[in-house]
Each structure stands twice: as C-alpha cells, then as structure tokens.
Amino acid sequence: MRNEVYLRGTICDIQPSHLFDGVQYYKAFLNVVNSSNRIPIVFKRDCVEEGQEVSIYGNIRSHTHQVNNRKVTDVYVYTDFVIQEDCNNFIYLEGNICKVNSPKVDSKGNKFQTFIVANNQFPNNRKVNNYIPFIVYAGSACYDALEVGDVVGLSGELTTKGNWCEVQLA
C-alpha cells in the first residue's frame, strides 16, 4: 500500500533518537516552507545541519511506547533524505480504517471525527505496521462515511495537531 510524503522545509532541533541494528537514528523537526507546520521527522544519516533547508521524500510512521504508565503514539515522517526537485507539502496514503471514533466538537464549535488507518510497509523485507491517527472535519467528503474495514486513499497537505495527522484533502 502506498505511503508517500513529500516535504520541503528547514531542519531544527536535531538530536539522537535510537540505535537499531547498530545504526544511529536521529529525530528532528521540519518547519515546512510557507506554512506554520512543524512536522516531526526521523532519519538515519547524520548528513544535515541545523537550519538547513531540505526537500525530502519519506513515509509516515507511528511508534507506540509507554510514558508514565500510559500508551503514547508518536507520529512522524521517516526519510532517507532522497531529494526531490520542487518538492511541496504533499501526502498520499493508502490503508485500512481500523478504528473510527464518535464525532466531537472542538472549542471553536467545529465538528470533527478521528480515525486510525493501518498501513503496512516492507522495508528491507521487514514488515512495519503503522497505525496513523487522522482528524477529518465536517464538510469533508469522507466525514460521516468512515467505517472500520474500509480501504482508503488519502491525499493532500499534511499537518499535525499534537500526535494527530490532518490531511487537507486535495
């Protein structure tokens, strides 16, 4: 299933993340060009510098871990810094809806619904299960039509709200 993210922005807050199979991974934020979006990213090469503007191709991933006896899911973009010319903020994700929550209303009175999409990847012949939380607002084409088991293709601009992803549908 497709899981593609294209972003351009400035790297900030680079720090070591974790070791896996003897490889050092780093985490940082990408301040997306022409927006207020600050997207968390993870990468395995120490080939960028603080403040450097980059164009990246990657995929959206999730990692669930315990913090103070509570499960926390981090959502981030994994990239190898494959440079794409004229790269804009764009995501295309295919997956299966595995959870749909009841509609809610935010503090500004906007109706929204949250749901989780399962997207499986097979990098280096290893299965990576990603469970990506999304927000969709009333008025969107898929609002009120989401059901567990549906196969979806989401495309548009990627933004984040805490640990949730929002795709401004194309």
C-alpha positions as CSV (number, residue, x, y, z in Angstrom):
1,M,0.0,0.0,0.0
2,R,1.3,3.5,-0.8
3,N,2.7,5.7,1.8
4,E,4.4,8.7,0.3
5,V,5.2,12.1,1.9
6,Y,6.9,15.0,0.1
7,L,8.0,17.9,2.3
8,R,10.3,21.0,2.0
9,G,11.4,23.0,4.9
10,T,14.1,23.9,7.4
11,I,15.6,21.3,9.8
12,C,15.6,22.2,13.5
13,D,16.1,20.5,16.9
14,I,18.3,17.6,15.6
15,Q,19.0,15.0,18.3
16,P,19.9,11.3,18.5
17,S,16.9,9.1,18.6
18,H,17.8,5.4,18.9
19,L,20.0,2.6,17.7
20,F,18.6,-0.2,15.6
21,D,20.8,-3.0,14.1
22,G,23.9,-0.9,15.0
23,V,22.6,2.1,13.1
24,Q,22.2,5.5,14.8
25,Y,18.9,7.2,14.0
26,Y,18.2,10.9,14.6
27,K,15.0,12.9,15.2
28,A,14.3,16.5,14.3
29,F,11.5,18.8,13.2
30,L,10.9,20.2,9.8
31,N,9.5,23.7,9.7
32,V,7.5,23.4,6.4
33,V,8.0,26.2,3.9
34,N,5.1,28.6,3.5
35,S,3.2,27.3,6.5
36,S,3.2,27.1,10.3
37,N,3.5,23.3,10.2
38,R,6.3,21.7,12.3
39,I,6.5,18.1,11.2
40,P,8.5,15.5,13.3
41,I,11.0,13.5,11.2
42,V,13.3,10.5,11.8
43,F,16.3,9.7,9.7
44,K,19.4,7.5,9.9
45,R,22.1,9.7,8.4
46,D,23.9,12.5,10.1
47,C,24.1,14.4,6.8
48,V,22.1,17.5,7.6
49,E,22.8,20.6,9.7
50,E,20.6,22.6,12.0
51,G,18.9,25.3,10.0
52,Q,19.5,23.6,6.6
53,E,16.6,23.8,4.1
54,V,15.9,20.4,2.5
55,S,13.4,18.7,0.3
56,I,12.6,15.2,1.4
57,Y,10.7,12.1,0.3
58,G,9.6,9.7,3.0
59,N,6.7,7.9,4.6
60,I,4.5,8.5,7.6
61,R,5.1,6.1,10.5
62,S,4.0,5.6,14.1
63,H,5.6,4.3,17.2
64,T,3.7,3.4,20.4
65,H,5.6,3.4,23.7
66,Q,4.9,3.9,27.5
67,V,5.2,7.2,29.2
68,N,4.2,7.3,32.9
69,N,2.3,4.0,32.6
70,R,0.3,5.4,29.7
71,K,0.5,4.5,26.0
72,V,1.7,7.3,23.7
73,T,1.8,7.1,20.0
74,D,4.3,9.3,18.2
75,V,3.6,10.0,14.5
76,Y,6.5,11.1,12.3
77,V,7.9,11.1,8.8
78,Y,10.7,8.6,8.2
79,T,13.1,9.8,5.5
80,D,16.4,8.9,3.9
81,F,16.6,12.5,2.5
82,V,16.0,11.5,-1.0
83,I,16.0,14.9,-2.6
84,Q,13.0,15.8,-4.8
85,E,13.1,18.9,-7.0
86,D,10.3,21.4,-6.5
87,C,9.0,19.3,-3.5
88,N,5.9,20.6,-1.9
89,N,4.0,19.5,1.2
90,F,2.0,16.5,0.0
91,I,1.0,13.1,1.3
92,Y,-0.5,10.1,-0.3
93,L,-1.5,7.3,2.0
94,E,-3.5,4.1,1.4
95,G,-4.6,1.8,4.1
96,N,-7.5,0.2,6.0
97,I,-9.5,2.0,8.6
98,C,-9.1,0.1,11.8
99,K,-10.9,2.4,14.2
100,V,-13.4,5.2,13.9
101,N,-14.3,7.4,16.9
102,S,-17.6,9.2,17.6
103,P,-17.8,12.7,16.2
104,K,-16.8,15.5,18.5
105,V,-16.9,19.3,18.6
106,D,-13.8,21.4,19.2
107,S,-13.6,24.6,21.3
108,K,-14.5,26.7,18.3
109,G,-17.6,24.7,17.6
110,N,-16.2,22.8,14.6
111,K,-17.4,19.2,14.2
112,F,-14.7,16.6,13.7
113,Q,-14.1,12.9,13.7
114,T,-10.9,11.0,14.4
115,F,-10.0,7.6,12.9
116,I,-7.0,5.4,12.6
117,V,-5.6,4.0,9.3
118,A,-3.4,0.8,9.3
119,N,-0.7,1.0,6.6
120,N,1.8,-1.8,6.3
121,Q,5.3,-1.3,4.7
122,F,8.0,-3.9,4.0
123,P,11.4,-2.0,4.0
124,N,14.4,-4.4,3.7
125,N,12.0,-7.4,3.8
126,R,10.8,-6.5,7.3
127,K,7.1,-5.8,8.0
128,V,6.4,-2.4,9.6
129,N,2.9,-1.9,10.9
130,N,1.9,1.7,11.1
131,Y,-1.3,2.9,12.7
132,I,-1.8,6.5,11.8
133,P,-4.3,8.7,13.6
134,F,-6.2,11.2,11.5
135,I,-8.7,14.1,12.0
136,V,-11.4,14.9,9.5
137,Y,-13.7,17.9,9.8
138,A,-17.4,18.1,9.0
139,G,-17.9,19.2,5.4
140,S,-15.1,16.9,4.1
141,A,-16.1,14.4,1.6
142,C,-15.4,11.4,3.9
143,Y,-16.9,12.9,7.1
144,D,-19.7,10.6,8.4
145,A,-18.9,7.9,5.8
146,L,-16.0,6.2,7.6
147,E,-16.3,2.6,8.6
148,V,-13.9,0.1,10.1
149,G,-12.5,-2.1,7.3
150,D,-12.8,0.5,4.6
151,V,-9.8,0.8,2.3
152,V,-9.0,4.5,1.9
153,G,-6.6,6.6,-0.2
154,L,-5.9,10.0,1.4
155,S,-4.0,12.7,-0.4
156,G,-3.4,16.3,0.3
157,E,-1.4,18.6,2.6
158,L,0.0,17.1,5.8
159,T,-0.4,19.0,9.1
160,T,-0.1,17.8,12.6
161,K,-2.1,18.6,15.8
162,G,-0.2,17.1,18.7
163,N,0.1,13.4,17.8
164,W,-2.7,13.5,15.2
165,C,-2.3,14.0,11.5
166,E,-4.6,16.1,9.5
167,V,-4.7,15.9,5.7
168,Q,-6.2,18.8,3.9
169,L,-7.7,16.8,1.1
170,A,-6.6,17.6,-2.4
